[in-house]
Structures are given as structure tokens and as C-alpha cells.
Amino acid sequence: MDKIIKNAEKNLANNELPLDNSTKTNLEKILKKSQNDKIKVPEIPNKTSDINKSIKSLPKKVDYSINERELKLALSNFKESINKNKLVTNPTSDFVIKKLKSVPTITGVEAVTESNDPNGSLNKPGGYTSAIYFTDSEVQDQIDGSDIIAKGTDAGGQIEVYKSPEEAQKRNTYLSAFDGAGLFNSGSHEVCGTCVIRTSSKLTATQQKELTKKIVESLTQL
């Protein structure tokens, strides 16, 4: 079990961020339990009689199979979550477009350029590194606009990509100010890595959650 423990310690020491922080918490918990469950071999006494007593006090058979199985699973989940997080850490627009196209209800996708960015935030300090608008077949309302970008998030949604989780969270917090604000309601929004996933206010809450879930699954598919 020592080898597995060392491997877990090494992976935690790398300070790589998992997409799901609970995988790290769980690994730390199981690692600590495994370390505590290890039989500590006492120092060898000088007297023969004390040596015999010491030997008798040790368990005849030690089974670490459950510890090893739990630790291996926790480590595997942690490493998988790290790899998923890498996929959604400042991904390219091409990557996001490819992933969005695999979502069944998404019918069209278009990335902004500096010349047609509605927010004028592309590649600016604190702004997104890419922004991809998409249309979704679940939106029943007629949305005006000459193209997908002009229709905006109302027609389906948008993925905004930032350089860091902090910038993405800052944007998400800003959008929260408009939640439930009638005409100014910008729809649902959720951070995934350094991406902000936005869905149309024209969708029901259930539809928003389902669409966001499918997008997250697609973006993080290994």
C-alpha cells in the first residue's frame, strides 16, 4: 500500500486543479484514513523477551485490500477531474465550436471577432479570449437578427472563455446582478473551468439546466 500512498501524495502535491473539487477532498480524506490504518512497526527492543512480546502484539495478517481499492478509485477520479479541467481552461474557439456542435439541440454556432463582438470585450484586459454564440431548437420564440451573433444569447446561448477561473467567476458574478430582472434577464449562467456557459432566458429553468448539463458533458468529455 505504500506505493499507492506515495502516488496519491505526489499527485496532491502537484497542486493541479480538478474540475470537481470534491474529488480532491475525497482523496485527501481516504489518504489520511489509509495512512492511519497502516500498522506501525515498533522499534526493536534490546531484550529477547521484549522482542517476543513485541512480535506477539503485531497482527498475524494485515489486509489492506479495501484501503488500496478505495485509494486507487479516489486517485483515479481526482486525476480524471484534473484532465477534464484542462479541457475547459482557456480552450480555443475551435475546440468549443466542435464540442457545441455535438449537442443534439444546438442548431448553429458562430464565434465573434473583434470587428463584430457585441460587447467589445474580445482579447481586452479582463475580457474573454473567445466568445461563441449558438442557436438551440428548444427556443420557440422568433428571435430577430441577421445572424447567430446578432440574435444573441436569446436564440440559444453563448460560451465566454476567459484566461483564468477568477476572471470567469467575476463575469458570472456580474451576470448574477441581472437574474430575474425581466427584460434585462440574460438567462442562466454557470462557470465551468474558465468558461462561462450561458443559456437563453427564453428557455424554461428545466431546459436551461438540461442544456447546460449537456454542454458541460460535451466540453469535458475525455
KEKE-3310 file (N, C-alpha, C; in steps of 0.2 Angstrom, whole numbers, plus 5000, padded with zeros to 4 digits):
npx = (5004:5011:5016:5005:5000:5011:5010:4998:5000:5010:5003:4994:5002:5006:4998:4988:4973:4957:4942:4931:4930:4927:4933:4946:4945:4939:4950:4960:4954:4953:4966:4972:4965:4970:4983:4983:4978:4988:4999:5010:5026:5035:5049:5064:5066:5079:5080:5078:5066:5057:5057:5050:5038:5034:5033:5022:5012:5010:4998:4994:4991:4989:4977:4976:4968:4955:4958:4967:4960:4950:4958:4964:4953:4949:4960:4960:4948:4951:4962:4956:4947:4956:4961:4949:4947:4958:4954:4944:4950:4954:4951:4952:4943:4939:4939:4929:4918:4918:4914:4901:4894:4891:4881:4864:4853:4858:4858:4865:4881:4892:4907:4913:4922:4934:4929:4915:4911:4898:4900:4912:4923:4932:4948:4953:4960:4955:4944:4935:4944:4938:4922:4908:4893:4877:4863:4848:4836:4826:4822:4808:4803:4802:4817:4824:4837:4851:4861:4868:4876:4870:4858:4860:4861:4848:4843:4848:4861:4877:4895:4907:4924:4938:4954:4957:4951:4947:4943:4933:4924:4922:4915:4903:4898:4895:4884:4875:4869:4858:4849:4833:4828:4818:4816:4829:4835:4847:4847:4852:4867:4883:4899:4912:4927:4937:4927:4912:4896:4882:4864:4849:4836:4824:4821:4814:4817:4820:4824:4835:4844:4846:4851:4863:4869:4871:4880:4891:4895:4899:4910:4919:4922:4932)
npy = (4994:5006:5011:5016:5025:5034:5038:5045:5055:5062:5066:5075:5084:5091:5101:5103:5109:5101:5099:5096:5099:5091:5079:5080:5083:5071:5062:5066:5064:5049:5046:5050:5042:5029:5031:5032:5019:5011:4998:5002:4998:4993:4999:4989:4980:4978:4967:4949:4944:4955:4957:4946:4948:4960:4955:4947:4956:4961:4960:4945:4944:4956:4965:4975:4977:4983:4997:5000:4998:5008:5019:5019:5021:5034:5041:5039:5046:5059:5062:5061:5071:5082:5081:5084:5097:5103:5103:5113:5125:5140:5136:5134:5143:5135:5122:5124:5126:5114:5105:5111:5108:5095:5094:5089:5097:5110:5120:5129:5138:5151:5160:5176:5190:5203:5213:5211:5209:5210:5215:5221:5216:5206:5199:5209:5217:5208:5204:5192:5178:5171:5170:5162:5161:5152:5144:5136:5123:5121:5134:5143:5155:5168:5175:5190:5196:5196:5187:5173:5179:5191:5188:5185:5179:5176:5167:5155:5153:5156:5154:5160:5162:5163:5169:5165:5156:5165:5177:5172:5169:5181:5188:5179:5183:5196:5194:5189:5199:5202:5193:5187:5199:5204:5211:5213:5201:5190:5176:5159:5156:5149:5144:5134:5128:5139:5145:5153:5147:5151:5152:5154:5166:5163:5150:5137:5135:5121:5117:5125:5120:5107:5109:5116:5106:5096:5103:5105:5092:5088:5097:5093:5080:5066)
npz = (5000:5002:4990:4983:4992:4992:4978:4978:4987:4980:4968:4974:4979:4967:4965:4955:4948:4950:4941:4948:4964:4975:4972:4975:4989:4994:4990:4999:5011:5011:5009:5021:5030:5026:5029:5042:5045:5043:5049:5062:5063:5078:5087:5088:5102:5115:5124:5123:5127:5127:5114:5109:5115:5108:5095:5097:5099:5087:5073:5065:5052:5039:5031:5018:5007:5005:5008:4998:4987:4988:4989:4976:4968:4972:4969:4955:4951:4955:4946:4934:4935:4935:4922:4915:4919:4913:4899:4899:4902:4897:4883:4865:4852:4842:4848:4857:4848:4841:4851:4855:4844:4845:4853:4853:4852:4848:4835:4827:4826:4830:4831:4839:4832:4833:4826:4825:4838:4850:4863:4863:4870:4867:4868:4876:4891:4905:4898:4888:4879:4869:4862:4859:4851:4850:4843:4848:4846:4855:4859:4856:4853:4841:4836:4833:4821:4810:4809:4819:4829:4830:4834:4847:4865:4867:4857:4860:4867:4874:4875:4885:4885:4897:4903:4916:4930:4940:4933:4925:4935:4940:4930:4930:4942:4939:4930:4938:4944:4936:4936:4935:4931:4923:4907:4907:4910:4908:4906:4910:4919:4921:4928:4921:4923:4915:4908:4904:4904:4896:4894:4885:4891:4886:4887:4898:4916:4918:4905:4903:4913:4908:4896:4899:4906:4896:4888:4897:4899:4886:4883:4893:4890:4889)
capx = (5000:5015:5017:4999:5000:5016:5007:4992:5004:5013:4998:4991:5007:5007:4993:4984:4966:4952:4936:4926:4935:4926:4937:4952:4943:4939:4956:4963:4951:4954:4973:4973:4962:4974:4989:4981:4976:4994:5002:5016:5031:5038:5057:5066:5069:5086:5080:5074:5059:5054:5056:5045:5032:5033:5031:5016:5007:5008:4993:4997:4990:4986:4974:4975:4965:4950:4961:4970:4954:4947:4963:4965:4947:4949:4965:4958:4943:4955:4966:4952:4944:4961:4961:4943:4948:4962:4950:4940:4955:4955:4951:4952:4936:4938:4938:4922:4913:4917:4910:4894:4890:4889:4875:4859:4848:4861:4857:4870:4887:4897:4912:4914:4928:4935:4925:4908:4909:4893:4902:4918:4927:4937:4955:4954:4961:4949:4938:4936:4948:4934:4915:4904:4885:4874:4856:4845:4830:4821:4819:4802:4801:4806:4822:4827:4844:4854:4865:4868:4879:4866:4852:4862:4860:4841:4842:4851:4866:4884:4901:4913:4931:4942:4961:4958:4945:4945:4940:4926:4919:4920:4910:4897:4895:4892:4878:4870:4865:4853:4845:4826:4827:4813:4819:4836:4837:4851:4847:4856:4875:4887:4906:4915:4934:4937:4922:4905:4891:4875:4858:4843:4831:4818:4820:4812:4823:4822:4828:4842:4848:4847:4856:4870:4872:4874:4886:4897:4897:4902:4916:4923:4922:4939)
capy = (5000:5011:5014:5019:5031:5039:5041:5049:5061:5065:5069:5081:5090:5095:5107:5104:5110:5097:5102:5095:5100:5086:5073:5082:5082:5064:5059:5068:5060:5042:5045:5051:5036:5024:5032:5030:5012:5007:4996:5004:4993:4996:4999:4983:4981:4975:4961:4944:4943:4961:4956:4941:4952:4964:4951:4944:4961:4963:4956:4939:4945:4963:4965:4982:4977:4988:5003:5000:4999:5015:5024:5019:5024:5041:5044:5039:5051:5065:5063:5062:5078:5087:5081:5087:5104:5106:5104:5119:5130:5144:5132:5138:5144:5129:5117:5125:5125:5107:5102:5113:5105:5088:5094:5087:5103:5116:5120:5134:5140:5156:5164:5183:5193:5209:5218:5210:5207:5215:5218:5224:5213:5201:5200:5215:5215:5205:5201:5185:5176:5169:5170:5158:5161:5147:5144:5130:5121:5122:5141:5143:5162:5171:5180:5195:5196:5194:5180:5170:5183:5197:5186:5185:5173:5174:5162:5148:5154:5158:5152:5165:5159:5168:5166:5162:5155:5171:5181:5169:5170:5189:5189:5176:5187:5202:5192:5187:5205:5203:5187:5188:5206:5205:5212:5213:5195:5187:5169:5156:5156:5144:5143:5128:5129:5146:5146:5154:5144:5155:5149:5159:5167:5161:5143:5136:5133:5114:5117:5129:5116:5102:5111:5117:5099:5093:5107:5103:5085:5088:5101:5089:5073:5065)
capz = (5000:5002:4984:4982:4996:4989:4972:4980:4990:4974:4964:4978:4980:4961:4966:4949:4950:4947:4939:4954:4970:4979:4971:4979:4996:4995:4990:5005:5016:5010:5010:5028:5033:5024:5032:5049:5046:5042:5055:5063:5066:5084:5087:5090:5109:5116:5127:5119:5130:5125:5106:5108:5117:5103:5090:5098:5099:5080:5070:5061:5045:5038:5024:5016:5001:5005:5008:4992:4982:4989:4987:4969:4965:4973:4965:4948:4950:4955:4940:4928:4936:4933:4915:4912:4920:4907:4893:4899:4904:4891:4877:4859:4850:4838:4852:4859:4842:4839:4856:4855:4838:4846:4857:4849:4851:4846:4828:4824:4831:4827:4836:4837:4830:4836:4822:4826:4845:4853:4869:4863:4876:4865:4869:4880:4898:4909:4894:4886:4874:4864:4863:4854:4851:4847:4842:4850:4844:4861:4859:4852:4851:4835:4838:4827:4820:4803:4810:4826:4834:4831:4838:4854:4869:4867:4852:4862:4872:4872:4879:4885:4888:4900:4904:4922:4934:4943:4928:4923:4941:4941:4925:4932:4947:4936:4926:4943:4945:4931:4937:4937:4930:4917:4901:4907:4912:4902:4906:4915:4918:4925:4927:4920:4921:4914:4903:4907:4900:4896:4890:4884:4895:4883:4889:4905:4920:4917:4899:4904:4917:4904:4890:4902:4908:4890:4886:4901:4897:4879:4884:4897:4888:4888)
cpx = (5004:5016:5011:4998:5005:5013:5002:4995:5007:5008:4995:4996:5009:5003:4990:4977:4961:4946:4931:4931:4933:4930:4944:4951:4943:4945:4960:4961:4953:4962:4975:4971:4967:4981:4988:4980:4983:4997:5009:5021:5035:5046:5058:5069:5076:5085:5076:5067:5055:5052:5050:5038:5029:5030:5024:5010:5005:5003:4997:4996:4986:4983:4972:4971:4959:4953:4964:4965:4951:4951:4964:4959:4947:4954:4964:4953:4946:4959:4962:4949:4949:4961:4955:4944:4953:4959:4946:4944:4957:4956:4950:4944:4934:4936:4930:4917:4912:4913:4903:4891:4888:4883:4869:4854:4851:4861:4862:4875:4891:4901:4913:4921:4929:4931:4918:4906:4904:4895:4908:4923:4933:4944:4957:4956:4955:4943:4939:4941:4944:4927:4911:4897:4883:4866:4854:4838:4824:4818:4814:4800:4805:4811:4825:4834:4846:4858:4865:4871:4874:4859:4854:4861:4853:4839:4844:4855:4872:4889:4906:4919:4935:4949:4961:4951:4942:4941:4933:4921:4917:4914:4903:4894:4891:4885:4873:4866:4859:4848:4838:4824:4823:4816:4826:4839:4841:4851:4851:4863:4878:4894:4908:4922:4935:4932:4915:4900:4884:4870:4853:4838:4824:4816:4818:4818:4825:4826:4835:4846:4850:4852:4863:4873:4875:4880:4892:4899:4901:4909:4921:4924:4929:4940)
cpy = (5006:5015:5018:5026:5037:5042:5046:5056:5065:5069:5075:5086:5094:5101:5109:5104:5105:5101:5102:5094:5094:5080:5074:5080:5075:5060:5060:5064:5053:5041:5046:5045:5030:5025:5030:5022:5008:5004:4998:4999:4996:4995:4992:4983:4977:4968:4956:4944:4949:4960:4951:4944:4956:4961:4949:4949:4963:4958:4951:4941:4952:4963:4973:4983:4982:4995:5005:5002:5006:5020:5025:5022:5032:5044:5045:5045:5058:5067:5064:5069:5083:5087:5085:5095:5107:5107:5111:5125:5134:5140:5137:5138:5138:5123:5118:5124:5118:5103:5104:5109:5098:5088:5094:5093:5109:5115:5125:5137:5146:5160:5171:5184:5200:5214:5217:5208:5212:5218:5222:5222:5208:5203:5206:5213:5213:5203:5194:5184:5174:5169:5167:5158:5155:5147:5137:5129:5121:5129:5142:5150:5164:5176:5184:5195:5193:5188:5178:5175:5189:5195:5186:5179:5171:5168:5155:5149:5156:5155:5157:5162:5165:5165:5163:5161:5161:5176:5179:5170:5177:5190:5185:5180:5193:5200:5191:5193:5206:5197:5189:5196:5208:5205:5212:5206:5192:5180:5166:5157:5152:5144:5136:5129:5137:5149:5148:5152:5148:5152:5154:5159:5165:5153:5143:5134:5126:5114:5120:5124:5110:5103:5113:5111:5096:5097:5105:5096:5084:5092:5097:5082:5071:5060)
cpz = (5000:4996:4982:4986:4994:4983:4973:4983:4984:4970:4968:4978:4973:4961:4959:4951:4946:4945:4945:4960:4975:4978:4975:4987:4998:4995:4996:5011:5017:5011:5018:5032:5032:5028:5040:5051:5045:5049:5056:5066:5072:5083:5090:5097:5110:5119:5122:5121:5127:5117:5105:5110:5111:5097:5090:5098:5092:5077:5065:5053:5044:5031:5023:5009:5000:5004:5001:4986:4982:4987:4980:4965:4966:4969:4957:4946:4950:4949:4934:4929:4934:4925:4912:4913:4915:4901:4893:4903:4898:4885:4871:4857:4845:4842:4855:4854:4841:4845:4856:4849:4839:4851:4853:4847:4848:4838:4824:4829:4827:4833:4834:4835:4833:4832:4823:4834:4848:4859:4869:4868:4873:4865:4873:4888:4902:4905:4892:4880:4868:4866:4858:4855:4848:4847:4845:4848:4849:4862:4854:4849:4845:4837:4832:4827:4813:4804:4817:4831:4835:4835:4846:4858:4869:4863:4854:4868:4870:4877:4879:4888:4890:4901:4911:4925:4937:4939:4926:4929:4942:4936:4927:4937:4944:4933:4932:4945:4941:4932:4939:4936:4924:4911:4901:4909:4907:4902:4911:4914:4923:4923:4926:4918:4921:4909:4907:4902:4901:4892:4890:4889:4893:4884:4896:4909:4919:4910:4899:4908:4912:4899:4893:4904:4902:4888:4890:4900:4891:4880:4888:4895:4886:4882)
residu = (MET:ASP:LYS:ILE:ILE:LYS:ASN:ALA:GLU:LYS:ASN:LEU:ALA:ASN:ASN:GLU:LEU:PRO:LEU:ASP:ASN:SER:THR:LYS:THR:ASN:LEU:GLU:LYS:ILE:LEU:LYS:LYS:SER:GLN:ASN:ASP:LYS:ILE:LYS:VAL:PRO:GLU:ILE:PRO:ASN:LYS:THR:SER:ASP:ILE:ASN:LYS:SER:ILE:LYS:SER:LEU:PRO:LYS:LYS:VAL:ASP:TYR:SER:ILE:ASN:GLU:ARG:GLU:LEU:LYS:LEU:ALA:LEU:SER:ASN:PHE:LYS:GLU:SER:ILE:ASN:LYS:ASN:LYS:LEU:VAL:THR:ASN:PRO:THR:SER:ASP:PHE:VAL:ILE:LYS:LYS:LEU:LYS:SER:VAL:PRO:THR:ILE:THR:GLY:VAL:GLU:ALA:VAL:THR:GLU:SER:ASN:ASP:PRO:ASN:GLY:SER:LEU:ASN:LYS:PRO:GLY:GLY:TYR:THR:SER:ALA:ILE:TYR:PHE:THR:ASP:SER:GLU:VAL:GLN:ASP:GLN:ILE:ASP:GLY:SER:ASP:ILE:ILE:ALA:LYS:GLY:THR:ASP:ALA:GLY:GLY:GLN:ILE:GLU:VAL:TYR:LYS:SER:PRO:GLU:GLU:ALA:GLN:LYS:ARG:ASN:THR:TYR:LEU:SER:ALA:PHE:ASP:GLY:ALA:GLY:LEU:PHE:ASN:SER:GLY:SER:HIS:GLU:VAL:CYS:GLY:THR:CYS:VAL:ILE:ARG:THR:SER:SER:LYS:LEU:THR:ALA:THR:GLN:GLN:LYS:GLU:LEU:THR:LYS:LYS:ILE:VAL:GLU:SER:LEU:THR:GLN:LEU)
# end
